[in-house]
């Protein structure tokens, strides 16, 4: 095991309605796993499209991301967070 390595975990959330999420992580991956478009902070993701925001070593993203689905029928946004321990 690497003695200088930083430990981290991943956390996955599936979001089914309009709203927001705080990041507080080193990297965050948004995957549109639904069948309707979703807009995240002005960026449009079509079904099966993804968007990742990642930081450098030891950086923490503290942004709140806001998302809106084109329709709540078939809406699903999977968010994967990489969090340092």
N, C-alpha and C positions, 0 to 999 in steps of 0.2 A: 504494500500500500504506500502511496506517495505521502510523505510527511508534510510537504508544503502545499498539498492540494486543498482547495476549498470544497467542503461538502455542500451538496444542494439536494433539493427534492423537486419533483414536478407535481403540480396540482392541476387537475382537469375539471372544468365545469362545462355543463351543457346548458345554454340559455335559450329559453323558448318564447321570450317576450321582449318588448322594447325596454331599454333601460341603460344602465351604465355598470362599469366595473372598475375598481381601483386596481392598479397594477402591483406596485410594491414588490417588484421582482427584477431579475437580471434580464430576462427575455420573456416575451409574450407572443403567442402564436394564436391567431384567429383563423378558424376554418369554417366556412359556410357549409354546414352539413345538412342544411335544409333544402327545400325545393323552391324557395323564393329568395329574391335579392335582399341583401342587408347592407346598410350604409353605416360605416364606423368612422366617426369624426370626419365626414365628408368623402370618405373613400368607399366606393361601391364594390362589393364582393358579390359575384354571381354564384350560383350553386357550385360546390366543389372547389371554389377558389379560396386561396389562403393569403394571409398577410402576416409577416413576422417582424417584430421590432426587438432587436437584441442589443445589449450593451457590451462594453468591453469588460475585461476581468475586474471584479470588485465594484462595478457600477450597479446602481439600483434605479430603476425607472419608477417614478412616483406619480405618474400621470393618471387621471381618470379618463377612461375611454367611454364615449356615448355611442349607442347603436340603435338603429331603427330598421325594422323589417318592412318590406313593401306590403306584406300581408302576414297576418299571424297564423294563417292556415299553412301548415308545412314549414313553419319557421323553426330553425335550429342553428345555433352558433356554438361551436365547440371552442373553448378558450383553454390554452395550456400555458401555465405559468412555470418558470424556472426560478426557484427561490433558494437563496443561500441559507444555510443553517447557522 
